[in-house]
């Protein structure tokens, strides 16, 4: 096995001090007044001999690994994969690398990943937390581990967080449907107490109540772990059992896709027979015939805020720093899945 080249080896080969080589390889040549020609000579030689820095040793010296952990619900989900791409882009611009983990919204798996990456000394976490993870989040905070939550949060825990206006967005969807003369509006959502899902349901119910349509509410809750197995049949049962329904509002994009399958199977025309709106946009919704109205989360803006907040914590871990909650407005894309006004 080829011996790994060290700073000591480079110093001996060039007949200069170890300290000088170390300063140049760590980008501090100008700071300490070393000649450009000498710096170029060392950097060129280091490249030629295949020098690789010892990242663990560097992290022990600086206290930073320059690595951020991003824990999301499902990397295959378009929303979370987009967040991952934008977060990675923003982090790279600031000199950080990203490692990912998909939690499948399972507390046990999320806990396992947190402990794994904490042991790898990542500089901080960006987490879309699962349910029943309060104890683990509190533990990270008590250890002063930089942490930002997104998409959902815990109302009893003070953390930096980036979310969208779920309640207001759902309320506006129902207002739009009522404005288009829909009166029997069903809401198909997840059976979840997480803040983002609870706020979407609350916005739906509040709007129906404010417009005198509370009696016409129809809520179908589906377990996240059972979406693939049960969603199609449960939505089918809802629609067949309630022929008076004239609009379906879905709490997530993947539930919308299941619902579109159901409507196609039943031969129900959109928007003539049924209006459709999705919370969370999807690339296929613009291509679908008719195109599907959707609430889009501004992923690029959210991702930039996530990275900014986390790096702010990494650079300032004083106890006096105030936690920040950033609420980013969602965007309602009105398309052809609703009747004309």
Secondary structure, 3 states (H helix, E strand, C coil): CCCCCCHHHHHHHHCCCHHHHHHHHCCCCCCCCCCHHHHHHHHHHHHHCCCCCCHHHHHHHHCCCCEEEEEECCCCCHHHHHHHHHHHHHHHHCCCEEEEEECCCCHHHHHHHHHHHHHCCCCEEEECCCCCCHHHHHHHHHCCCEEEEECCCCCCCCCEEEEECHHHHHHHHHHHHHHCCCCCEEEEEECCCCHHHHHHHHHHHHHHHHCCCHHHCEEEEECHHHHHHHHHHHHHHHHHHCCCCCEEEECCHHHHHHHHHHHHHHCCCCCCCCEEEEECCCHHHHHCCCCCEEEECCHHHHHHHHHHHHHHHHHCCCCCCCCCEEEECCEEECCCCCCCC
